[in-house]
Amino acid sequence: MNEHTHIILREVNENNLKAVSLQIPKRKITIFTGVSGSGKSSIVFDTISKEAQRQLNQTYTTYIQNRLPKYSQPNALSIENLSPAVVIDQKRLASNSRSTLGTVTDIYSLLRLLFSRIGKPFIGESDIFSFNNPKGMCPECHGIGQKVQPNIEKLFDRTKSLHEGAVLFSTFSVGTWYWQKHLVSGLFDPDKRLMDYTNTEWQTLLYGKEKKIVLPLTNEPVKYFEGVVDRFRRMYLKKELHQLSNNVKKFITIAHCTACNGTRLNQEVLNCKIDGYNIAAFAAMEIGQLTRIIETIKEPIAKPITSNVLGRLQTLTDMGLDYLTLNRTTSSLSGGESQRVKMIRHLNSSLTDMLYIFDEPSIGLHPRDVHRLNQMLEKLRDKGNTLIVVEHDRDVINIADHIVDVGPQAGTDGGEIVYQGSVSGLYDTDTLTGRYMRMEQSIKINTRKPSGYFPIVEASAHNLKNLTASIPTGVLTVITGVAGAGKSTLIFNEFAAQHPEAIVIDQKPVGTSIRSNPATYIGIMDDVRDAFSHANQVSKSLFSFNSKGACPECQGNGVTYTDLAFLEETRTTCKTCRGKRFREDVLQYKLNGKSISDVLDMTVSEAFHFLNDDISSPLQALCEVGLDYLTLGQPLSTLSGGECQRIKLADELQHKGQVYILDEPTTGLHMSDIDNLLHILNHLVDNGSSVIVVEHNLDVIKQADWIIDLGPDGGHKGGQIMFAGTPLQLIQEGQSVTAQYVRGK
């Protein structure tokens, strides 16, 4: 075998890997399978990707290296024959209010160039068509397209005085520091109802005074009186809208900018048109419609630009995203949509012999659209690139040239290669993946009867067609349909707004700090510290790496960062505590023979059996949702989207909710874990809850009590209910795309 035809890994020991040695064929599609926590990501991301990036960075000058991300050397004997790597992961696109699908794909930049060439009347170069440029942006909203204002009606109860709690926003309520400022200002009678204020007093309370009034306060940075609305704006409304807490969102109003009608652009730009359309109209069209309009532009000077635009629009269409519009903000894209948008840049690249690494590219895709994804992966391979894909979807696994199955289980029971070879060989193996590849989920026949119905009346947000629906209570309801059909709008916008008591469990990150971990999130860390304190008769603060117990060298991080000025910053295990995060004397205190560091190094499963029942009972919920392989001290920032959702679900299992909404809970789940997920969802229903799941996975759809299928397609072609009924009725009567796939095409 010519060594240069394979990426060669020797004795990799990252995380739970057990001296893994592996040969991955180049210029082929290699798919890594195995249960969550088996070690797939440790091989693909923590070893191959990290080392490819690290070695590429070393080819740059020291000056540039200091401005690039820092990667430590993986724990491996050797890694050979790597190519420059491009990682296309599940992280959502960097989002702010000025980032749209058009700007992130550069299609909007091409449209700006097009309008500067053939738009009538001519108004200037391409930069004037940018809503991020002062020349082109709307002067009222500064290119945001909407105005966010404090809602004065909701901020105040004018029937009350300041003493009685007239300011309703919790941060400014009775007893708070900000409330004290209103009183010590001497501007208001604290016992006077706001409705009895003079106009001057009311305006002063809202917006302060033109003349600064110094407050008699010490140790306070802002010593001047500040109106409630002014302070609210300063503290909260300078953030991006998606960063605001739900508590803040209750006290604001969001409206289209009336000056530009949400287009973000000034009137001069909007007056410049091509065939009767301005650039905002182009950006507001769905990809399919925009493609047809661009095809009608025949001016010779525009041909190089239009052909480039059409190529990129076609790529979006090929990936099943033709229902999106270019003015769609990146923060509103799902994880799956974000991942597929990232692919566009690479499909149009002329680079070859690259290494492309994908993290579950099928997430968010209806079974109908998976073949489009497969075609895209094959197209990248056929250009001479190496593809490594972490995936759980059967239909994607089936196109692999080479399979690496990692297992046999998760955590300490994983970290081994249990099979490598062809897809056909995988079907013959006795590994967990092999067994589930051969299995097919049955259709649920004996469905539960609804105990009642939640109405959704005349839902018309986004693409919903004035839709009226009834969601049954006391059963497991699955909302399905192709991407862009309106599932998320129906459930997360309309239903959740009409039923605020519903518990929404989504895939948003649960923590970004190295100091947040499963033990703190699930709420047992305090009890663990109490147990150590009681057993050793010492202060419980010693058993916190955020407090007295922290290693003085690394401040409880377990690692130290060394800045070598002209070389890259190095992250090394702390030599003083050897990564244990605690002072040496603290580690001498034991609970049943184990130190606090030993306990944090335990997997959830191990800790469940080690700790007493009172402490360990919340851990059972983590085991039930398939997270028994996580260690108690693992930073939450390292969890995937699917793991984030399941840890939230585990936390909610400790409380009793009436209505649960889950957003594609099979994300990141191996086929063997889906049975377990269904068991949990059914258990919730059996205990009296109503469970609503937005999902594409056929195994979950087949096991629903009730299915609501949206379609018939995405975007303006969607927004209708194609079917509502039981799984059996779906395969017998359903005419939708989903029905075809549930029947087996």
C-alpha angles and dihedrals in degrees: 000000000000104000092214090066091068140049103235123208121186125195100339113188103174113147108322097353115126106216092300117194118189145167117211117192116238123231089023136099110256116186122200114210135177140106122304109279095021093118104266094126092044089060100037104035107017094043116019099030095040094049093046090052093044094051093045090051090053090063090067127082118272090250091059094040089060089060096048129084113276121238126188121218111268120244097258138119092230143340118199141185099020122166126207105287131224113195117205104187139167096262110123117248114271101271138201133146091270096052117093137167087259095053096042093051093042089234090118089054089055091048089052089054090048093053092047088056105041107007115120127252095029109234105169147285126337096270091069089067092060119103087205091061121081089226093061107025124102107263092219102053097020093234098309095108094219140060122228113202135173110257102234093190090059097039094061141042099205093192088071136067125233089260090054094051104265091163104075101188105103097226089059098037129121113305097019125123091249091052089054089056091059091053099044091048089077089216097112141044100240092210096050117104112241091234087064094053118116115244089256092053092047093049090047092052090050102040108011123231133300089234112065113242113205112221120220093244133130129207090020123126096206106048096167126093112258127192119245094244093045091050092046090052093047095047101040117009097064089073126087112272094243089054094059118106120243088247091060093044090061089065101047138074123216119200139166111264104258093209096062099015090236095305091115092220134104123250095256091059092045090054092060109090145177114209090341096310126107122210092262090057090052090051091049094054121097112251093254094053093044090052091056092049094048090050090062093059106101105168108131093222090058098048098095090049097044093048089053092048092047091051092055094043089051090053090054089049092048089056093052095254098117090117092066125094126220092237091060109120115240090231089065094056118102122237091259093048091048091052094050092047089055089057093064094074091055098043089059093046120109092207116118136188089044125144112235117194119194127191109209097318091184094069112123092015124127112226088251091064099045091087088060090054090049091052090052092050091049091048091054091049093048090057087066101268133134115236125199113186129185104206146156100185114109094215093054093043088055093066095056121123088202134017128208112189114195124200148024087212136332135290115356088357090060135050097102134105104243096175139005127175141065128351091245089055091052090059089057098049127097094225119122090255093047092051094049093045086062095047129085125201115240125232115259108245103173101059125179120255116241117250091208142321140266108218123219108193127201096337108189106157115135109334099348110126101225086289126193116194141166119218111199121234126224094029142085107263122190119200110203143162138121120306110285094020092121103263096132092042092052096048108026098034106030107023097038090048092051092043107038091168090072116109108231115205109189137163099257115130116275097206142354101194124101085224097061115086141160092271093057094041095051090046103242101110094088090052091048090053090048090053092051091045092051094045093051102029093233135117115292090223088074088070095059121088086204092059141028094331096060119120105254092219099057098018090237097306095112090224135068128215118219120195108204092185099222095032130059119283109259126216111206135172108266108261093206098057097017090231094307092116095217135094115266094243091053091056090060090069110089139195110203089338096311129106123224088257091052090054093050089050091056120103116243088255093052092046091050090061095039103049123067119264096258092058100033100050094089088054090064088068090056089051091049093055092050098257096116089117095063116100118235091240099044110127111250088223088074095060122108123233092262092049090049090054093048094049088053089049090051090052091050092048087070090063130051116246128181097211128026125189118193127189111217095318092184090071108124093006124132115228090254091057095054091074088055092049090051089051090055094047091048090048090055091051092047088055091058103269128129111230123199118187127188102208147152097191110116093211091059093043091053092053097049123115091215132016128202109190119194127200151031084209140328131293118001088354090062136054097097132108107245096179141000120184146071125323090252091053089048094059092041100044109009118118097182130107089253091055090054092053095044088053089049098262 
